[in-house]
Amino acid sequence: MDNMMLWVGLALVVALLTFLNQKQVYSPGVKRAYRELQELTGKVRSGQSGDADADRWERALTEMNKHPNEFNKLEAEIGIRRAFVTYLEQHYPQDPRLPELRETASYQKDSVWGIKIGDYGSKK
């Protein structure tokens, strides 16, 4: 009987840990950056972005870069890298980061392994 209680207890602990792992608890900064980036990406795609959005982009991206898992989820969900590149191309084409950001945004990552998917041919 004691053995059975141990197994039931272990199953409950595993179920609880699984539930807590699925429940996404974000800090207020991540939540704010997440919403901000979703809004900014929508503005870029609808053509309503403006020069004044640069600070918002920088703050939100800086916050999300502190949380790579959440950044990658958001990237897979809405493609923020490509949207940021589009924003810079429209409003700040002289930005020195643009060539590197274009290359980074051109690679789609596999959602499981983080492997770059794309043309692996010569870059010449």
NUTILO-684062 format. One record per atom (N, C-alpha, C): x, y, z; residue number from 0; atom name; residue in one letter. Coordinates in Angstrom, 3 decimals. Layout:
<torgus>
X_Y_Z_NUM_CA_A
...
</torgus>
This chain:
<torgus>
0.821_-1.193_0.000_0_N_M
0.000_0.000_0.000_0_CA_M
0.864_1.256_0.000_0_C_M
1.946_1.235_0.800_1_N_D
2.843_2.384_0.839_1_CA_D
3.500_2.615_-0.517_1_C_D
3.819_1.515_-1.184_2_N_N
4.425_1.604_-2.501_2_CA_N
3.465_2.278_-3.488_2_C_N
2.213_1.930_-3.389_3_N_M
1.195_2.509_-4.279_3_CA_M
1.051_4.008_-4.007_3_C_M
1.089_4.416_-2.752_4_N_M
0.974_5.825_-2.394_4_CA_M
2.172_6.616_-2.939_4_C_M
3.357_6.026_-2.904_5_N_L
4.536_6.678_-3.452_5_CA_L
4.393_6.906_-4.955_5_C_L
3.898_5.903_-5.675_6_N_W
3.717_6.041_-7.122_6_CA_W
2.657_7.085_-7.459_6_C_W
1.589_7.100_-6.700_7_N_V
0.540_8.101_-6.925_7_CA_V
1.088_9.498_-6.634_7_C_V
1.845_9.614_-5.552_8_N_G
2.456_10.901_-5.214_8_CA_G
3.424_11.364_-6.293_8_C_G
4.222_10.454_-6.800_9_N_L
5.159_10.783_-7.873_9_CA_L
4.414_11.220_-9.137_9_C_L
3.340_10.530_-9.463_10_N_A
2.544_10.894_-10.638_10_CA_A
1.947_12.287_-10.468_10_C_A
1.488_12.615_-9.274_11_N_L
0.935_13.942_-9.016_11_CA_L
1.998_15.033_-9.129_11_C_L
3.189_14.740_-8.624_12_N_V
4.288_15.711_-8.728_12_CA_V
4.651_15.949_-10.190_12_C_V
4.739_14.879_-10.971_13_N_V
5.049_15.008_-12.395_13_CA_V
3.952_15.798_-13.106_13_C_V
2.689_15.503_-12.798_14_N_A
1.578_16.230_-13.413_14_CA_A
1.632_17.711_-13.040_14_C_A
1.927_18.012_-11.793_15_N_L
2.022_19.405_-11.350_15_CA_L
3.158_20.132_-12.051_15_C_L
4.319_19.493_-12.133_16_N_L
5.464_20.109_-12.811_16_CA_L
5.182_20.318_-14.298_16_C_L
4.509_19.379_-14.924_17_N_T
4.135_19.525_-16.334_17_CA_T
3.190_20.696_-16.511_17_C_T
2.218_20.811_-15.623_18_N_F
1.268_21.930_-15.691_18_CA_F
1.986_23.269_-15.523_18_C_F
2.873_23.345_-14.537_19_N_L
3.593_24.592_-14.296_19_CA_L
4.541_24.936_-15.443_19_C_L
5.080_23.915_-16.097_20_N_N
5.956_24.152_-17.234_20_CA_N
5.161_24.711_-18.419_20_C_N
3.942_24.278_-18.590_21_N_Q
3.110_24.754_-19.687_21_CA_Q
2.575_26.155_-19.434_21_C_Q
2.376_26.482_-18.182_22_N_K
1.865_27.805_-17.822_22_CA_K
2.996_28.805_-17.963_22_C_K
2.810_29.765_-18.850_23_N_Q
3.864_30.732_-19.115_23_CA_Q
3.709_31.925_-18.180_23_C_Q
4.670_32.074_-17.298_24_N_V
4.666_33.176_-16.358_24_CA_V
5.800_34.116_-16.762_24_C_V
5.430_35.274_-17.273_25_N_Y
6.420_36.227_-17.746_25_CA_Y
6.548_37.384_-16.775_25_C_Y
7.712_37.976_-16.764_26_N_S
7.897_39.175_-15.969_26_CA_S
7.161_40.323_-16.655_26_C_S
6.852_41.377_-15.922_27_N_P
6.157_42.514_-16.535_27_CA_P
6.916_43.114_-17.723_27_C_P
8.250_43.131_-17.649_28_N_G
9.039_43.676_-18.751_28_CA_G
8.889_42.862_-20.020_28_C_G
8.867_41.537_-19.885_29_N_V
8.710_40.665_-21.048_29_CA_V
7.308_40.817_-21.634_29_C_V
6.313_40.877_-20.772_30_N_K
4.940_41.050_-21.260_30_CA_K
4.803_42.354_-22.040_30_C_K
5.365_43.405_-21.501_31_N_R
5.284_44.723_-22.152_31_CA_R
6.020_44.695_-23.499_31_C_R
7.222_44.117_-23.511_32_N_A
7.999_44.040_-24.748_32_CA_A
7.297_43.170_-25.778_32_C_A
6.680_42.094_-25.330_33_N_Y
5.949_41.180_-26.215_33_CA_Y
4.806_41.925_-26.903_33_C_Y
4.001_42.621_-26.111_34_N_R
2.881_43.395_-26.677_34_CA_R
3.377_44.491_-27.609_34_C_R
4.445_45.158_-27.177_35_N_E
5.021_46.254_-27.959_35_CA_E
5.486_45.756_-29.325_35_C_E
6.190_44.640_-29.343_36_N_L
6.700_44.106_-30.602_36_CA_L
5.579_43.609_-31.502_36_C_L
4.539_43.044_-30.918_37_N_Q
3.394_42.634_-31.729_37_CA_Q
2.738_43.852_-32.378_37_C_Q
2.578_44.916_-31.606_38_N_E
1.977_46.141_-32.128_38_CA_E
2.857_46.772_-33.210_38_C_E
4.157_46.856_-32.950_39_N_L
5.074_47.466_-33.919_39_CA_L
5.149_46.658_-35.211_39_C_L
5.151_45.342_-35.088_40_N_T
5.167_44.487_-36.276_40_CA_T
3.903_44.694_-37.093_40_C_T
2.767_44.805_-36.422_41_N_G
1.509_45.079_-37.120_41_CA_G
1.539_46.421_-37.842_41_C_G
2.130_47.426_-37.197_42_N_K
2.229_48.749_-37.825_42_CA_K
3.114_48.707_-39.070_42_C_K
4.211_47.961_-39.003_43_N_V
5.103_47.850_-40.158_43_CA_V
4.385_47.153_-41.309_43_C_V
3.694_46.073_-40.999_44_N_R
3.003_45.312_-42.054_44_CA_R
1.853_46.087_-42.672_44_C_R
1.217_46.969_-41.894_45_N_S
0.107_47.745_-42.440_45_CA_S
0.568_49.071_-43.038_45_C_S
1.872_49.346_-42.947_46_N_G
2.411_50.566_-43.529_46_CA_G
2.170_51.806_-42.688_46_C_G
1.901_51.657_-41.411_47_N_Q
1.600_52.793_-40.540_47_CA_Q
2.743_53.134_-39.593_47_C_Q
3.915_52.559_-39.803_48_N_S
5.034_52.834_-38.905_48_CA_S
5.599_54.220_-39.176_48_C_S
6.262_54.762_-38.168_49_N_G
6.840_56.090_-38.306_49_CA_G
8.220_56.155_-37.691_49_C_G
8.908_57.261_-37.949_50_N_D
10.258_57.452_-37.415_50_CA_D
10.278_57.419_-35.887_50_C_D
9.203_57.840_-35.262_51_N_A
9.151_57.926_-33.801_51_CA_A
9.120_56.549_-33.126_51_C_A
8.899_55.498_-33.900_52_N_D
8.824_54.152_-33.326_52_CA_D
10.192_53.551_-33.029_52_C_D
11.263_54.210_-33.436_53_N_A
12.608_53.636_-33.282_53_CA_A
12.946_53.330_-31.827_53_C_A
12.647_54.245_-30.925_54_N_D
12.941_54.006_-29.506_54_CA_D
12.140_52.837_-28.954_54_C_D
10.889_52.734_-29.376_55_N_R
10.051_51.618_-28.920_55_CA_R
10.634_50.286_-29.395_55_C_R
11.074_50.241_-30.661_56_N_W
11.691_49.025_-31.194_56_CA_W
12.920_48.658_-30.375_56_C_W
13.786_49.632_-30.154_57_N_E
15.043_49.369_-29.453_57_CA_E
14.807_48.873_-28.030_57_C_E
13.902_49.523_-27.295_58_N_R
13.615_49.106_-25.916_58_CA_R
13.047_47.693_-25.870_58_C_R
12.070_47.428_-26.734_59_N_A
11.416_46.116_-26.721_59_CA_A
12.383_45.010_-27.148_59_C_A
13.181_45.264_-28.170_60_N_L
14.143_44.245_-28.616_60_CA_L
15.221_43.998_-27.573_60_C_L
15.663_45.045_-26.901_61_N_T
16.657_44.888_-25.845_61_CA_T
16.112_44.012_-24.722_61_C_T
14.875_44.249_-24.335_62_N_E
14.255_43.442_-23.274_62_CA_E
14.099_41.990_-23.711_62_C_E
13.624_41.783_-24.944_63_N_M
13.407_40.412_-25.414_63_CA_M
14.720_39.671_-25.629_63_C_M
15.785_40.375_-25.962_64_N_N
17.090_39.718_-26.137_64_CA_N
17.616_39.152_-24.824_64_C_N
17.118_39.641_-23.705_65_N_K
17.497_39.098_-22.404_65_CA_K
16.841_37.739_-22.157_65_C_K
15.826_37.419_-22.954_66_N_H
15.058_36.183_-22.796_66_CA_H
15.012_35.468_-24.147_66_C_H
16.085_34.757_-24.511_67_N_P
16.172_34.175_-25.854_67_CA_P
15.056_33.196_-26.197_67_C_P
14.581_32.422_-25.231_68_N_N
13.488_31.492_-25.533_68_CA_N
12.244_32.237_-25.968_68_C_N
11.899_33.270_-25.238_69_N_E
10.703_34.039_-25.572_69_CA_E
10.906_34.803_-26.883_69_C_E
12.119_35.287_-27.102_70_N_F
12.420_35.982_-28.354_70_CA_F
12.225_35.040_-29.537_70_C_F
12.728_33.812_-29.415_71_N_N
12.588_32.848_-30.503_71_CA_N
11.132_32.446_-30.728_71_C_N
10.362_32.338_-29.654_72_N_K
8.936_32.029_-29.814_72_CA_K
8.230_33.151_-30.562_72_C_K
8.538_34.381_-30.187_73_N_L
7.926_35.533_-30.842_73_CA_L
8.381_35.633_-32.296_73_C_L
9.626_35.318_-32.551_74_N_E
10.145_35.319_-33.920_74_CA_E
9.399_34.298_-34.772_74_C_E
9.197_33.110_-34.231_75_N_A
8.475_32.077_-34.967_75_CA_A
7.008_32.470_-35.175_75_C_A
6.456_33.138_-34.201_76_N_E
5.049_33.524_-34.239_76_CA_E
4.771_34.652_-35.236_76_C_E
5.553_35.735_-35.161_77_N_I
5.223_36.908_-35.984_77_CA_I
6.369_37.427_-36.835_77_C_I
7.551_36.836_-36.756_78_N_G
8.667_37.258_-37.596_78_CA_G
9.170_38.660_-37.291_78_C_G
9.547_38.911_-36.041_79_N_I
9.950_40.271_-35.660_79_CA_I
11.255_40.700_-36.294_79_C_I
12.149_39.763_-36.574_80_N_R
13.416_40.168_-37.205_80_CA_R
13.161_40.760_-38.582_80_C_R
12.356_40.090_-39.378_81_N_R
12.047_40.577_-40.728_81_CA_R
11.294_41.908_-40.645_81_C_R
10.383_42.032_-39.695_82_N_A
9.634_43.286_-39.539_82_CA_A
10.558_44.428_-39.145_82_C_A
11.527_44.157_-38.266_83_N_F
12.472_45.205_-37.851_83_CA_F
13.349_45.630_-39.022_83_C_F
13.781_44.672_-39.823_84_N_V
14.576_45.000_-41.013_84_CA_V
13.749_45.856_-41.970_84_C_V
12.509_45.496_-42.174_85_N_T
11.628_46.286_-43.042_85_CA_T
11.463_47.695_-42.497_85_C_T
11.292_47.813_-41.186_86_N_Y
11.176_49.123_-40.555_86_CA_Y
12.425_49.965_-40.812_86_C_Y
13.598_49.368_-40.579_87_N_L
14.844_50.107_-40.791_87_CA_L
15.031_50.485_-42.253_87_C_L
14.662_49.591_-43.160_88_N_E
14.789_49.896_-44.586_88_CA_E
13.916_51.083_-44.975_88_C_E
12.737_51.172_-44.383_89_N_Q
11.816_52.257_-44.711_89_CA_Q
12.231_53.584_-44.080_89_C_Q
12.678_53.552_-42.838_90_N_H
12.879_54.791_-42.095_90_CA_H
14.342_55.159_-41.841_90_C_H
15.220_54.181_-41.782_91_N_Y
16.631_54.430_-41.494_91_CA_Y
17.518_53.586_-42.413_91_C_Y
17.466_53.822_-43.723_92_N_P
18.248_52.979_-44.646_92_CA_P
19.760_53.104_-44.459_92_C_P
20.229_54.128_-43.786_93_N_Q
21.659_54.319_-43.554_93_CA_Q
22.148_53.615_-42.293_93_C_Q
21.286_52.942_-41.559_94_N_D
21.666_52.272_-40.312_94_CA_D
22.776_51.248_-40.586_94_C_D
23.898_51.324_-39.865_95_N_P
25.024_50.422_-40.133_95_CA_P
24.749_48.958_-39.782_95_C_P
23.737_48.691_-38.988_96_N_R
23.404_47.304_-38.617_96_CA_R
22.606_46.589_-39.690_96_C_R
22.102_47.322_-40.653_97_N_L
21.153_46.773_-41.625_97_CA_L
21.665_45.563_-42.402_97_C_L
22.883_45.563_-42.950_98_N_P
23.328_44.372_-43.692_98_CA_P
23.346_43.105_-42.834_98_C_P
23.843_43.227_-41.608_99_N_E
23.888_42.063_-40.720_99_CA_E
22.480_41.610_-40.333_99_C_E
21.608_42.568_-40.060_100_N_L
20.233_42.227_-39.701_100_CA_L
19.491_41.581_-40.864_100_C_L
19.757_42.039_-42.081_101_N_R
19.133_41.421_-43.264_101_CA_R
19.511_39.950_-43.359_101_C_R
20.803_39.682_-43.168_102_N_E
21.260_38.296_-43.257_102_CA_E
20.636_37.450_-42.158_102_C_E
20.597_37.971_-40.947_103_N_T
19.995_37.231_-39.831_103_CA_T
18.522_36.964_-40.090_103_C_T
17.809_37.950_-40.599_104_N_A
16.369_37.795_-40.849_104_CA_A
16.090_36.870_-42.024_104_C_A
17.054_36.689_-42.905_105_N_S
16.809_35.849_-44.076_105_CA_S
16.791_34.365_-43.738_105_C_S
17.322_33.990_-42.578_106_N_Y
17.320_32.593_-42.174_106_CA_Y
16.122_32.290_-41.312_106_C_Y
15.414_31.253_-41.709_107_N_Q
14.306_30.774_-40.889_107_CA_Q
14.855_29.652_-40.025_107_C_Q
14.532_29.678_-38.757_108_N_K
15.046_28.639_-37.872_108_CA_K
13.995_27.565_-37.659_108_C_K
14.470_26.335_-37.600_109_N_D
13.614_25.210_-37.275_109_CA_D
13.156_25.372_-35.836_109_C_D
11.886_25.126_-35.578_110_N_S
11.340_25.405_-34.252_110_CA_S
11.850_24.453_-33.176_110_C_S
12.338_23.284_-33.555_111_N_V
12.769_22.324_-32.553_111_CA_V
14.260_22.437_-32.260_111_C_V
15.059_22.430_-33.284_112_N_W
16.506_22.356_-33.091_112_CA_W
17.223_23.684_-33.237_112_C_W
16.567_24.710_-33.766_113_N_G
17.222_25.987_-33.961_113_CA_G
18.214_25.966_-35.121_113_C_G
17.993_25.050_-36.062_114_N_I
18.882_24.905_-37.202_114_CA_I
18.470_25.886_-38.286_114_C_I
19.436_26.525_-38.913_115_N_K
19.140_27.429_-40.002_115_CA_K
18.679_26.637_-41.210_115_C_K
17.544_27.039_-41.766_116_N_I
17.008_26.387_-42.948_116_CA_I
17.123_27.392_-44.086_116_C_I
17.680_26.992_-45.162_117_N_G
17.779_27.923_-46.280_117_CA_G
18.849_27.493_-47.240_117_C_G
19.291_28.433_-48.047_118_N_D
20.308_28.176_-49.053_118_CA_D
21.673_28.090_-48.383_118_C_D
22.275_26.907_-48.442_119_N_Y
23.587_26.719_-47.839_119_CA_Y
24.698_26.782_-48.885_119_C_Y
24.347_27.284_-50.055_120_N_G
25.331_27.381_-51.136_120_CA_G
26.365_28.445_-50.849_120_C_G
27.235_28.620_-51.786_121_N_S
28.317_29.587_-51.658_121_CA_S
27.754_31.007_-51.551_121_C_S
28.363_31.821_-50.705_122_N_K
27.930_33.206_-50.511_122_CA_K
28.683_34.158_-51.444_122_C_K
29.421_33.625_-52.408_123_N_K
30.215_34.456_-53.323_123_CA_K
29.379_35.119_-54.360_123_C_K
</torgus>
